[in-house]
Amino acid sequence: MNPKTKLTAAKFLKFLKEEMQLKEPFKVKFISDRSTSEPLMKTYADYHPSSGDVRVYIKNRGAADVLRSIAHELVHHMQREQNKLSNNVQDVGGDIENEANAKAGELVKKFGYANPEIAIYDKLFMDLES
């Protein structure tokens, strides 16, 4: 990952932590090969409530898309902190997923307004080695 990518990701994670007032620790891991990830990644991002870990597939994805995925999964972290998550969360649709989708879009837009320079880095995460 190039220095601009790392800096933008770190800045975005700090923004999310402050904006959502996240208190519990979390880790975000960037994945460039889903086929070798453990456990196998079937989507572009996932959240593991027991550890607070987020994994985000980044190879050949636009910056806004990756940032939205990070935000979506960290909304799930916020939901866990608010005791909204249960073991039976719908993967598609439903209140939990709908909130994560809507809030993620809102957060990316707000971050973009505060950091207009990231618009020129549309291919921010496309510079990864295979």
C-alpha positions in Angstrom: 0.0 0.0 0.0 1.5 3.4 -0.9 1.9 6.2 1.7 -1.1 8.2 0.4 -3.3 5.1 0.8 -2.1 4.5 4.4 -2.5 8.1 5.4 -6.0 8.4 4.0 -7.1 5.1 5.6 -5.6 6.2 9.0 -7.3 9.6 8.7 -10.6 7.9 7.8 -10.4 5.5 10.7 -9.8 8.3 13.1 -12.7 10.2 11.7 -15.0 7.2 12.0 -13.9 6.5 15.6 -14.7 10.1 16.6 -17.8 10.5 14.5 -19.4 7.3 15.8 -17.9 7.7 19.3 -16.5 4.2 19.2 -15.2 3.1 22.5 -14.3 -0.6 22.1 -11.1 -1.5 20.3 -11.2 -2.7 16.7 -8.8 -3.6 13.9 -9.1 -3.2 10.2 -7.2 -5.5 8.0 -6.8 -4.9 4.3 -7.0 -8.1 2.1 -5.7 -8.2 -1.4 -6.5 -11.9 -2.0 -9.8 -13.3 -0.7 -9.0 -16.8 -1.8 -6.2 -17.1 0.8 -7.9 -15.3 3.7 -8.8 -17.3 6.8 -11.6 -17.7 7.2 -12.4 -17.5 3.5 -13.8 -14.1 2.5 -17.0 -14.3 0.4 -17.9 -10.6 0.3 -16.0 -7.3 0.0 -15.8 -6.8 3.8 -16.8 -8.5 7.0 -17.0 -7.8 10.7 -16.3 -10.2 13.5 -18.2 -9.1 16.6 -16.3 -11.3 19.1 -13.0 -9.6 18.3 -14.0 -6.3 16.7 -12.0 -7.2 13.6 -12.9 -5.9 10.2 -11.5 -7.3 7.0 -11.8 -5.3 3.8 -11.0 -6.6 0.3 -9.2 -3.7 -1.5 -7.6 -5.0 -4.7 -8.8 -3.1 -7.8 -11.5 -1.2 -5.9 -12.1 2.6 -5.9 -11.3 4.6 -2.9 -14.9 5.6 -2.1 -16.0 2.0 -2.3 -13.4 0.8 0.1 -14.1 3.6 2.5 -17.8 2.8 2.4 -17.0 -0.8 3.1 -14.9 0.1 6.1 -17.6 2.5 7.4 -20.3 -0.1 6.9 -18.5 -2.7 9.0 -17.6 -0.2 11.7 -21.3 0.7 11.9 -21.8 -2.9 12.9 -19.1 -2.4 15.5 -21.1 0.6 16.8 -24.3 -1.5 16.7 -22.5 -4.1 18.8 -21.5 -1.4 21.4 -25.2 -0.4 21.5 -26.3 -4.0 22.0 -28.2 -4.0 18.7 -26.5 -7.0 17.2 -27.8 -10.5 17.8 -26.7 -13.9 16.4 -29.4 -13.8 13.7 -28.6 -10.6 11.8 -30.0 -10.7 8.2 -27.1 -10.5 5.7 -29.3 -8.6 3.1 -31.9 -6.1 4.2 -33.4 -5.8 7.6 -32.9 -3.0 10.1 -29.3 -3.7 11.0 -28.0 -3.9 7.4 -30.1 -1.0 6.3 -28.8 1.2 9.1 -25.2 0.1 8.2 -25.7 0.9 4.5 -27.3 4.3 5.2 -24.9 5.4 7.9 -21.8 4.3 5.8 -22.9 6.4 2.9 -23.5 9.4 5.2 -20.1 9.0 6.8 -18.2 8.7 3.5 -19.9 11.8 2.1 -19.2 13.8 5.3 -15.5 12.7 5.2 -15.3 13.6 1.5 -16.7 17.1 2.2 -14.1 17.6 4.9 -11.3 16.1 2.8 -12.0 17.1 -0.8 -8.4 16.3 -1.8 -9.2 12.5 -1.7 -11.4 12.9 -4.8 -8.3 12.9 -6.9 -7.2 9.6 -5.4 -10.1 7.6 -7.0 -7.7 4.7 -7.6 -6.2 4.9 -4.2 -6.5 1.2 -3.5 -5.7 0.0 -7.0 -1.9 0.2 -6.6 -1.6 -3.1 -4.7 0.8 -5.9 -5.6 -0.9 -9.2 -6.5 
